[in-house]
Amino acid sequence: MTIGILGGGQLGYMLALAGYPLDFHFRFLDPSPQAPVGRIAPRVTAEYTDYEALDRFAHGLALVTYEFENVPVEAARHLAKHVPVYPPPEALEAAQDRLEEKTLFRKLRIPTTEFVALSSAAELAAAVQTLGLPCVLKTRRLGYDGKGQWVLRTPEDVAALNRDFPAAPLILEKFVSFERELSILAVRGRKGETAFYPLVENHHRGGILRLSLAPAPQLSLGLQHEAENAARRILEALDYVGVLAVELFESRGRLLANEIAPRVHNSGHWSIEGAVASQFQNHLRAVAGLPLGATRTLGHSAMLNLIGELPEAAELLAIPDAHLHLYGKSPRPGRKVGHVTVRADSSEQLALRLKQLPAFFQREEFCLPVQTSSVAK
Amino acid sequence: MTIGILGGGQLGYMLALAGYPLDFHFRFLDPSPQAPVGRIAPRVTAEYTDYEALDRFAHGLALVTYEFENVPVEAARHLAKHVPVYPPPEALEAAQDRLEEKTLFRKLRIPTTEFVALSSAAELAAAVQTLGLPCVLKTRRLGYDGKGQWVLRTPEDVAALNRDFPAAPLILEKFVSFERELSILAVRGRKGETAFYPLVENHHRGGILRLSLAPAPQLSLGLQHEAENAARRILEALDYVGVLAVELFESRGRLLANEIAPRVHNSGHWSIEGAVASQFQNHLRAVAGLPLGATRTLGHSAMLNLIGELPEAAELLAIPDAHLHLYGKSPRPGRKVGHVTVRADSSEQLALRLKQLPAFFQREEFCLPVQTSSVAK
């Protein structure tokens, strides 16, 4: 079975590595001739909007999936005329627009921040009045890693923004104070069966994920069930097939859904070593119509992103149960070039092991040290 | 770093999959244009004795290793003039000749079966007299999977063989009655550091490995130390770098070394899921001069070889913690086309899980059910 993947970055790379043992073949489409997957799989280099290239790409494929959430929905719909596309293009569409996403949460009665849609400066004052300060103005589309967001704390912030109003569809969200950011990786098969990884605690710097702890420290069964129920409703509403990530805020013991990613997700990379079946394997099992793999954890894991620079491999690999994943990209500032997963039998042992990591990882941006004591309540 | 691998079968395939996350690049040399690695790495299709092709293959490589133990020693020596070759060609040489292998064991005071070298029919009678019946005549070179062996139980067997004497250098070995077959996977780094996986219990049918249990049931610390000490002496005597497999017989609580394989080994495939660092990753770490990874087990594993035919993937993958590895080869009788690893937290749970395997695996040749209760004494 040859699986087509739209996008040829590290997520596609790790999907292919997870899929080869199951005898899946892969073909990628990516606009960049430098896409890392070129080393391990055939690749069509073309824009997502090049329909002729899309047809060439799709020829003979058993199905198409994607590893990049900003694939144009029209490209996915075009492919879906000829070959099954999972997750469904509707999921891509919902995830690409913050307003659609939050409207979906509201429809499914999944708690989320209060929000108001905006399309002009004229509507800003009334919207701010409705939600109250502080609040956050966001572009509905294509915002990522903290880009396309404006925090409004004072009437002066509102006035300043009004003078230089962004020319894009927008959404104003009430500012939420939260204790921590969490995410849940969920997977749904072609027959509707579902599986869920434990909630993960995520730490960001400059809007970019730096550290995930899996399972999330102090994870209660109640919180896990709340997250699973929210994720299940989204999976079912979208008739979803594959892995879905739901990002959440924990605020006073309750969860607020923030956004979804219709693909394997950076906060699930720990599952390669830290779970019986990884998110990558489970995404492939789901889209290929195979039974889902167990999402049970193997001990406690911490995943650290490598952004823009690489550690000394030998120094890192001297730490027991530290696992290095390089994506074959040349380092440049802000670029995700790899990740490290450190695993341990207990959260206490994990905390110790993280302290043993080389100096490279002890800088502020890696968000260490962390409090990792985990008690199931 | 680009690593050259002589041989492009499933062992090379799994080495590449283990090496990509560490950003190793690979180039393979194999005489067959059908070698499975062609899908995931560049490959030179040539005979091992084609020195021009060897030079083309070696150009720009950081080092060369092998996944096939019958690579001609001269090819390895030729390459070693220009590029580091690990394990050293001497190890290849020792492993290719049963007489050299057993002479090495004897020199290192590692218990092994009694043996006598033979080169003609004229010497057979005296050799049989020395060792006594029953005994086994084996070709010194190129025997594998039970081929090139003659069991001599009676004077009539000896007389019959004498009339049709094999035209090859031979070794006569005393027939050993043993309780079980075991193997130990050992690894040595470029600075001489060593690590050992636990002893594995192996079950063969028709001379082909069908089932490995890791750790071996009822594995005592004493037995493990005995195996590690033997493996360490071999590693050091050969100034070895990489993974080495030592096959052993357990006979009345003692170990007898049977043979070595200077490469990753079928009885170590369980380590992909069943150990912190797999044999494939550790072989690459060793040859690349990186610290060795932890050989600690994650629970209890059973590895079942798929010989000549494939199970229904969906049926197998419905079993929790069952892992399928297909090698991308078309099935034909006697051909290793994949393996399955089943893992569990305890030996009791493993035994239960093996009972749940589909009917395909419950046929006699898979050597199930097994007694897996494991007690460290």
Interface residues (C-beta under 8 A of the other chain):
Chain A: Y13 L17 Y20 P21 L22 D23 H25 R39 I40 A41 V276 R285 G289 L290 P291 G293 A294 R296 L298 A313 A314 L317 A318 P320 D321 H323 L324 H325 L326 G328 G338 R343
Chain B: Y13 L17 Y20 P21 L22 D23 H25 R39 I40 A41 V276 R285 G289 L290 P291 G293 A294 R296 L298 A313 A314 L317 A318 P320 D321 H323 L324 H325 L326 G328 G338 R343
